[in-house]
Amino acid sequence: MFHIVLVEPEIPHNAGAAGRLALATDATLHLVKPLGFSLDDKHVRRTGLDYWQDVKLRVWESLDDLMADAGPDARFWFLSTKASGTPWKTDFHAGDYLVFGRETKGLPEDIVHAAGDRALRIPMAPGGTRSLNLSTAIAIVLYEAVRQQGPDW
């Protein structure tokens, strides 16, 4: 239904949670290198991903490679605390790509800037935290996109 894209993820637990979300929503998980962890069986088991073999997973050398493969009609949404748009005012379509940056730095500012109105942020109360855990952010945006499709699961 949707595509979850993690650009240079650093923490295996977050990738595991994204994989779990992908399975729960029939999404595809895309990991863009470099990865801050190994995908070999030992590391996957260590993070509790006994279902990892069921995740629709694609690993890419670069975001440019993924975007080229997706084609010119693919719709990419770039999540960043520096964006102005919000998921609540976005019309998601099945097949959209939801792109998240690495845990410590997010997406590069040039990517967010170039995304224009395709850059989104999750609204948060002033004076609170400056960001959310990556897997929490994925869940918020992914389930808003899924909700808009009205699945009858």
Biotite code that builds the C-alpha atoms (Angstrom):
import biotite.structure as struc

atoms = struc.array([
    struc.Atom([0.000, 0.000, 0.000], chain_id="A", res_id=1, res_name="MET", atom_name="CA", element="C"),
    struc.Atom([2.731, 2.497, 1.038], chain_id="A", res_id=2, res_name="PHE", atom_name="CA", element="C"),
    struc.Atom([6.511, 2.645, 1.084], chain_id="A", res_id=3, res_name="HIS", atom_name="CA", element="C"),
    struc.Atom([8.512, 3.418, 4.223], chain_id="A", res_id=4, res_name="ILE", atom_name="CA", element="C"),
    struc.Atom([11.957, 4.774, 3.364], chain_id="A", res_id=5, res_name="VAL", atom_name="CA", element="C"),
    struc.Atom([14.701, 5.040, 5.979], chain_id="A", res_id=6, res_name="LEU", atom_name="CA", element="C"),
    struc.Atom([17.699, 7.023, 4.767], chain_id="A", res_id=7, res_name="VAL", atom_name="CA", element="C"),
    struc.Atom([20.908, 5.937, 6.519], chain_id="A", res_id=8, res_name="GLU", atom_name="CA", element="C"),
    struc.Atom([19.192, 4.409, 9.567], chain_id="A", res_id=9, res_name="PRO", atom_name="CA", element="C"),
    struc.Atom([21.496, 3.983, 12.547], chain_id="A", res_id=10, res_name="GLU", atom_name="CA", element="C"),
    struc.Atom([19.563, 1.954, 15.126], chain_id="A", res_id=11, res_name="ILE", atom_name="CA", element="C"),
    struc.Atom([18.492, -1.630, 14.391], chain_id="A", res_id=12, res_name="PRO", atom_name="CA", element="C"),
    struc.Atom([15.561, -1.389, 16.809], chain_id="A", res_id=13, res_name="HIS", atom_name="CA", element="C"),
    struc.Atom([14.012, 1.427, 14.763], chain_id="A", res_id=14, res_name="ASN", atom_name="CA", element="C"),
    struc.Atom([14.440, -0.520, 11.531], chain_id="A", res_id=15, res_name="ALA", atom_name="CA", element="C"),
    struc.Atom([12.827, -3.477, 13.291], chain_id="A", res_id=16, res_name="GLY", atom_name="CA", element="C"),
    struc.Atom([9.888, -1.364, 14.404], chain_id="A", res_id=17, res_name="ALA", atom_name="CA", element="C"),
    struc.Atom([9.566, -0.015, 10.847], chain_id="A", res_id=18, res_name="ALA", atom_name="CA", element="C"),
    struc.Atom([9.533, -3.597, 9.567], chain_id="A", res_id=19, res_name="GLY", atom_name="CA", element="C"),
    struc.Atom([6.780, -4.453, 12.039], chain_id="A", res_id=20, res_name="ARG", atom_name="CA", element="C"),
    struc.Atom([4.785, -1.432, 10.856], chain_id="A", res_id=21, res_name="LEU", atom_name="CA", element="C"),
    struc.Atom([5.353, -2.458, 7.237], chain_id="A", res_id=22, res_name="ALA", atom_name="CA", element="C"),
    struc.Atom([3.938, -5.918, 7.956], chain_id="A", res_id=23, res_name="LEU", atom_name="CA", element="C"),
    struc.Atom([0.955, -4.457, 9.817], chain_id="A", res_id=24, res_name="ALA", atom_name="CA", element="C"),
    struc.Atom([0.053, -2.150, 6.922], chain_id="A", res_id=25, res_name="THR", atom_name="CA", element="C"),
    struc.Atom([1.174, -4.164, 3.877], chain_id="A", res_id=26, res_name="ASP", atom_name="CA", element="C"),
    struc.Atom([3.883, -1.563, 3.204], chain_id="A", res_id=27, res_name="ALA", atom_name="CA", element="C"),
    struc.Atom([7.329, -2.055, 1.713], chain_id="A", res_id=28, res_name="THR", atom_name="CA", element="C"),
    struc.Atom([10.354, -1.074, 3.792], chain_id="A", res_id=29, res_name="LEU", atom_name="CA", element="C"),
    struc.Atom([13.234, 0.562, 1.915], chain_id="A", res_id=30, res_name="HIS", atom_name="CA", element="C"),
    struc.Atom([16.603, 1.001, 3.631], chain_id="A", res_id=31, res_name="LEU", atom_name="CA", element="C"),
    struc.Atom([19.071, 3.411, 2.025], chain_id="A", res_id=32, res_name="VAL", atom_name="CA", element="C"),
    struc.Atom([22.762, 2.802, 2.733], chain_id="A", res_id=33, res_name="LYS", atom_name="CA", element="C"),
    struc.Atom([24.919, 3.252, 4.628], chain_id="A", res_id=34, res_name="PRO", atom_name="CA", element="C"),
    struc.Atom([23.207, 1.329, 7.417], chain_id="A", res_id=35, res_name="LEU", atom_name="CA", element="C"),
    struc.Atom([24.361, 1.724, 11.008], chain_id="A", res_id=36, res_name="GLY", atom_name="CA", element="C"),
    struc.Atom([23.844, -2.008, 11.607], chain_id="A", res_id=37, res_name="PHE", atom_name="CA", element="C"),
    struc.Atom([24.078, -5.345, 9.848], chain_id="A", res_id=38, res_name="SER", atom_name="CA", element="C"),
    struc.Atom([21.149, -7.201, 8.333], chain_id="A", res_id=39, res_name="LEU", atom_name="CA", element="C"),
    struc.Atom([22.737, -10.613, 8.924], chain_id="A", res_id=40, res_name="ASP", atom_name="CA", element="C"),
    struc.Atom([20.687, -13.142, 10.873], chain_id="A", res_id=41, res_name="ASP", atom_name="CA", element="C"),
    struc.Atom([22.588, -12.647, 14.156], chain_id="A", res_id=42, res_name="LYS", atom_name="CA", element="C"),
    struc.Atom([21.835, -8.936, 14.287], chain_id="A", res_id=43, res_name="HIS", atom_name="CA", element="C"),
    struc.Atom([18.265, -9.346, 13.132], chain_id="A", res_id=44, res_name="VAL", atom_name="CA", element="C"),
    struc.Atom([17.564, -11.980, 15.821], chain_id="A", res_id=45, res_name="ARG", atom_name="CA", element="C"),
    struc.Atom([19.201, -9.773, 18.439], chain_id="A", res_id=46, res_name="ARG", atom_name="CA", element="C"),
    struc.Atom([16.621, -7.059, 17.779], chain_id="A", res_id=47, res_name="THR", atom_name="CA", element="C"),
    struc.Atom([13.785, -9.574, 18.102], chain_id="A", res_id=48, res_name="GLY", atom_name="CA", element="C"),
    struc.Atom([12.839, -9.656, 14.456], chain_id="A", res_id=49, res_name="LEU", atom_name="CA", element="C"),
    struc.Atom([11.884, -13.297, 14.143], chain_id="A", res_id=50, res_name="ASP", atom_name="CA", element="C"),
    struc.Atom([9.490, -12.311, 11.342], chain_id="A", res_id=51, res_name="TYR", atom_name="CA", element="C"),
    struc.Atom([12.093, -10.322, 9.359], chain_id="A", res_id=52, res_name="TRP", atom_name="CA", element="C"),
    struc.Atom([11.894, -12.831, 6.496], chain_id="A", res_id=53, res_name="GLN", atom_name="CA", element="C"),
    struc.Atom([8.253, -11.751, 5.951], chain_id="A", res_id=54, res_name="ASP", atom_name="CA", element="C"),
    struc.Atom([9.033, -8.027, 5.570], chain_id="A", res_id=55, res_name="VAL", atom_name="CA", element="C"),
    struc.Atom([8.909, -6.688, 2.011], chain_id="A", res_id=56, res_name="LYS", atom_name="CA", element="C"),
    struc.Atom([12.408, -5.228, 2.178], chain_id="A", res_id=57, res_name="LEU", atom_name="CA", element="C"),
    struc.Atom([14.505, -3.415, -0.404], chain_id="A", res_id=58, res_name="ARG", atom_name="CA", element="C"),
    struc.Atom([18.018, -2.128, 0.284], chain_id="A", res_id=59, res_name="VAL", atom_name="CA", element="C"),
    struc.Atom([19.403, 0.701, -1.843], chain_id="A", res_id=60, res_name="TRP", atom_name="CA", element="C"),
    struc.Atom([22.849, 2.157, -2.406], chain_id="A", res_id=61, res_name="GLU", atom_name="CA", element="C"),
    struc.Atom([21.405, 5.681, -2.536], chain_id="A", res_id=62, res_name="SER", atom_name="CA", element="C"),
    struc.Atom([18.166, 7.631, -2.360], chain_id="A", res_id=63, res_name="LEU", atom_name="CA", element="C"),
    struc.Atom([18.734, 8.677, -5.974], chain_id="A", res_id=64, res_name="ASP", atom_name="CA", element="C"),
    struc.Atom([18.771, 4.995, -7.009], chain_id="A", res_id=65, res_name="ASP", atom_name="CA", element="C"),
    struc.Atom([15.476, 4.358, -5.230], chain_id="A", res_id=66, res_name="LEU", atom_name="CA", element="C"),
    struc.Atom([13.842, 7.449, -6.730], chain_id="A", res_id=67, res_name="MET", atom_name="CA", element="C"),
    struc.Atom([15.019, 6.554, -10.231], chain_id="A", res_id=68, res_name="ALA", atom_name="CA", element="C"),
    struc.Atom([13.645, 3.025, -9.860], chain_id="A", res_id=69, res_name="ASP", atom_name="CA", element="C"),
    struc.Atom([10.308, 4.324, -8.533], chain_id="A", res_id=70, res_name="ALA", atom_name="CA", element="C"),
    struc.Atom([9.792, 6.326, -11.714], chain_id="A", res_id=71, res_name="GLY", atom_name="CA", element="C"),
    struc.Atom([8.748, 9.880, -12.526], chain_id="A", res_id=72, res_name="PRO", atom_name="CA", element="C"),
    struc.Atom([5.148, 9.495, -11.339], chain_id="A", res_id=73, res_name="ASP", atom_name="CA", element="C"),
    struc.Atom([6.089, 8.269, -7.851], chain_id="A", res_id=74, res_name="ALA", atom_name="CA", element="C"),
    struc.Atom([5.121, 10.603, -5.015], chain_id="A", res_id=75, res_name="ARG", atom_name="CA", element="C"),
    struc.Atom([7.692, 11.117, -2.267], chain_id="A", res_id=76, res_name="PHE", atom_name="CA", element="C"),
    struc.Atom([6.963, 12.829, 1.061], chain_id="A", res_id=77, res_name="TRP", atom_name="CA", element="C"),
    struc.Atom([9.989, 13.934, 3.092], chain_id="A", res_id=78, res_name="PHE", atom_name="CA", element="C"),
    struc.Atom([9.582, 14.109, 6.876], chain_id="A", res_id=79, res_name="LEU", atom_name="CA", element="C"),
    struc.Atom([11.576, 16.678, 8.810], chain_id="A", res_id=80, res_name="SER", atom_name="CA", element="C"),
    struc.Atom([11.231, 18.879, 11.873], chain_id="A", res_id=81, res_name="THR", atom_name="CA", element="C"),
    struc.Atom([12.329, 21.712, 9.562], chain_id="A", res_id=82, res_name="LYS", atom_name="CA", element="C"),
    struc.Atom([9.355, 21.356, 7.200], chain_id="A", res_id=83, res_name="ALA", atom_name="CA", element="C"),
    struc.Atom([6.190, 23.452, 7.290], chain_id="A", res_id=84, res_name="SER", atom_name="CA", element="C"),
    struc.Atom([3.513, 21.129, 5.860], chain_id="A", res_id=85, res_name="GLY", atom_name="CA", element="C"),
    struc.Atom([1.791, 18.540, 8.040], chain_id="A", res_id=86, res_name="THR", atom_name="CA", element="C"),
    struc.Atom([0.385, 15.056, 7.442], chain_id="A", res_id=87, res_name="PRO", atom_name="CA", element="C"),
    struc.Atom([-3.041, 16.314, 8.598], chain_id="A", res_id=88, res_name="TRP", atom_name="CA", element="C"),
    struc.Atom([-3.309, 18.570, 5.549], chain_id="A", res_id=89, res_name="LYS", atom_name="CA", element="C"),
    struc.Atom([-1.797, 16.109, 3.071], chain_id="A", res_id=90, res_name="THR", atom_name="CA", element="C"),
    struc.Atom([-3.724, 14.018, 0.576], chain_id="A", res_id=91, res_name="ASP", atom_name="CA", element="C"),
    struc.Atom([-1.844, 10.702, 0.576], chain_id="A", res_id=92, res_name="PHE", atom_name="CA", element="C"),
    struc.Atom([-2.310, 8.197, -2.247], chain_id="A", res_id=93, res_name="HIS", atom_name="CA", element="C"),
    struc.Atom([-1.717, 4.460, -2.121], chain_id="A", res_id=94, res_name="ALA", atom_name="CA", element="C"),
    struc.Atom([1.829, 3.803, -3.300], chain_id="A", res_id=95, res_name="GLY", atom_name="CA", element="C"),
    struc.Atom([3.298, 7.009, -1.854], chain_id="A", res_id=96, res_name="ASP", atom_name="CA", element="C"),
    struc.Atom([6.810, 6.948, -0.396], chain_id="A", res_id=97, res_name="TYR", atom_name="CA", element="C"),
    struc.Atom([7.269, 8.270, 3.159], chain_id="A", res_id=98, res_name="LEU", atom_name="CA", element="C"),
    struc.Atom([10.921, 9.242, 3.576], chain_id="A", res_id=99, res_name="VAL", atom_name="CA", element="C"),
    struc.Atom([12.583, 9.571, 6.982], chain_id="A", res_id=100, res_name="PHE", atom_name="CA", element="C"),
    struc.Atom([16.174, 10.553, 7.812], chain_id="A", res_id=101, res_name="GLY", atom_name="CA", element="C"),
    struc.Atom([18.625, 9.042, 10.232], chain_id="A", res_id=102, res_name="ARG", atom_name="CA", element="C"),
    struc.Atom([18.004, 9.246, 13.932], chain_id="A", res_id=103, res_name="GLU", atom_name="CA", element="C"),
    struc.Atom([20.762, 11.707, 14.860], chain_id="A", res_id=104, res_name="THR", atom_name="CA", element="C"),
    struc.Atom([20.478, 14.208, 12.003], chain_id="A", res_id=105, res_name="LYS", atom_name="CA", element="C"),
    struc.Atom([17.266, 13.642, 10.084], chain_id="A", res_id=106, res_name="GLY", atom_name="CA", element="C"),
    struc.Atom([17.215, 14.302, 6.351], chain_id="A", res_id=107, res_name="LEU", atom_name="CA", element="C"),
    struc.Atom([19.807, 16.660, 4.859], chain_id="A", res_id=108, res_name="PRO", atom_name="CA", element="C"),
    struc.Atom([18.475, 20.236, 4.650], chain_id="A", res_id=109, res_name="GLU", atom_name="CA", element="C"),
    struc.Atom([19.050, 20.414, 0.893], chain_id="A", res_id=110, res_name="ASP", atom_name="CA", element="C"),
    struc.Atom([16.678, 17.461, 0.386], chain_id="A", res_id=111, res_name="ILE", atom_name="CA", element="C"),
    struc.Atom([14.031, 19.028, 2.641], chain_id="A", res_id=112, res_name="VAL", atom_name="CA", element="C"),
    struc.Atom([14.370, 22.392, 0.907], chain_id="A", res_id=113, res_name="HIS", atom_name="CA", element="C"),
    struc.Atom([14.178, 20.836, -2.574], chain_id="A", res_id=114, res_name="ALA", atom_name="CA", element="C"),
    struc.Atom([11.054, 18.893, -1.551], chain_id="A", res_id=115, res_name="ALA", atom_name="CA", element="C"),
    struc.Atom([9.054, 22.124, -1.200], chain_id="A", res_id=116, res_name="GLY", atom_name="CA", element="C"),
    struc.Atom([5.429, 21.285, -0.400], chain_id="A", res_id=117, res_name="ASP", atom_name="CA", element="C"),
    struc.Atom([6.352, 17.586, -0.240], chain_id="A", res_id=118, res_name="ARG", atom_name="CA", element="C"),
    struc.Atom([8.235, 18.236, 3.029], chain_id="A", res_id=119, res_name="ALA", atom_name="CA", element="C"),
    struc.Atom([6.164, 17.475, 6.122], chain_id="A", res_id=120, res_name="LEU", atom_name="CA", element="C"),
    struc.Atom([6.579, 17.775, 9.874], chain_id="A", res_id=121, res_name="ARG", atom_name="CA", element="C"),
    struc.Atom([4.640, 16.210, 12.716], chain_id="A", res_id=122, res_name="ILE", atom_name="CA", element="C"),
    struc.Atom([3.101, 19.037, 14.776], chain_id="A", res_id=123, res_name="PRO", atom_name="CA", element="C"),
    struc.Atom([4.197, 19.158, 18.420], chain_id="A", res_id=124, res_name="MET", atom_name="CA", element="C"),
    struc.Atom([3.271, 21.434, 21.289], chain_id="A", res_id=125, res_name="ALA", atom_name="CA", element="C"),
    struc.Atom([5.618, 24.421, 21.732], chain_id="A", res_id=126, res_name="PRO", atom_name="CA", element="C"),
    struc.Atom([8.202, 24.069, 24.465], chain_id="A", res_id=127, res_name="GLY", atom_name="CA", element="C"),
    struc.Atom([8.080, 20.272, 24.451], chain_id="A", res_id=128, res_name="GLY", atom_name="CA", element="C"),
    struc.Atom([10.507, 17.963, 22.740], chain_id="A", res_id=129, res_name="THR", atom_name="CA", element="C"),
    struc.Atom([12.271, 18.959, 19.524], chain_id="A", res_id=130, res_name="ARG", atom_name="CA", element="C"),
    struc.Atom([11.738, 15.582, 17.851], chain_id="A", res_id=131, res_name="SER", atom_name="CA", element="C"),
    struc.Atom([10.130, 12.160, 18.203], chain_id="A", res_id=132, res_name="LEU", atom_name="CA", element="C"),
    struc.Atom([11.648, 8.700, 18.107], chain_id="A", res_id=133, res_name="ASN", atom_name="CA", element="C"),
    struc.Atom([11.981, 7.576, 14.480], chain_id="A", res_id=134, res_name="LEU", atom_name="CA", element="C"),
    struc.Atom([9.695, 4.561, 14.822], chain_id="A", res_id=135, res_name="SER", atom_name="CA", element="C"),
    struc.Atom([7.045, 6.706, 16.540], chain_id="A", res_id=136, res_name="THR", atom_name="CA", element="C"),
    struc.Atom([7.214, 9.273, 13.724], chain_id="A", res_id=137, res_name="ALA", atom_name="CA", element="C"),
    struc.Atom([6.885, 6.529, 11.112], chain_id="A", res_id=138, res_name="ILE", atom_name="CA", element="C"),
    struc.Atom([3.820, 5.108, 12.856], chain_id="A", res_id=139, res_name="ALA", atom_name="CA", element="C"),
    struc.Atom([2.096, 8.502, 13.094], chain_id="A", res_id=140, res_name="ILE", atom_name="CA", element="C"),
    struc.Atom([2.535, 9.392, 9.429], chain_id="A", res_id=141, res_name="VAL", atom_name="CA", element="C"),
    struc.Atom([2.031, 5.892, 8.036], chain_id="A", res_id=142, res_name="LEU", atom_name="CA", element="C"),
    struc.Atom([-1.235, 5.342, 9.878], chain_id="A", res_id=143, res_name="TYR", atom_name="CA", element="C"),
    struc.Atom([-2.552, 8.753, 8.816], chain_id="A", res_id=144, res_name="GLU", atom_name="CA", element="C"),
    struc.Atom([-1.806, 7.788, 5.210], chain_id="A", res_id=145, res_name="ALA", atom_name="CA", element="C"),
    struc.Atom([-3.435, 4.368, 5.696], chain_id="A", res_id=146, res_name="VAL", atom_name="CA", element="C"),
    struc.Atom([-6.463, 5.938, 7.433], chain_id="A", res_id=147, res_name="ARG", atom_name="CA", element="C"),
    struc.Atom([-7.062, 8.126, 4.393], chain_id="A", res_id=148, res_name="GLN", atom_name="CA", element="C"),
    struc.Atom([-7.296, 5.014, 2.197], chain_id="A", res_id=149, res_name="GLN", atom_name="CA", element="C"),
    struc.Atom([-10.107, 3.578, 4.344], chain_id="A", res_id=150, res_name="GLY", atom_name="CA", element="C"),
    struc.Atom([-8.979, -0.061, 4.464], chain_id="A", res_id=151, res_name="PRO", atom_name="CA", element="C"),
    struc.Atom([-11.547, -2.517, 5.822], chain_id="A", res_id=152, res_name="ASP", atom_name="CA", element="C"),
    struc.Atom([-9.132, -4.674, 7.784], chain_id="A", res_id=153, res_name="TRP", atom_name="CA", element="C"),
])
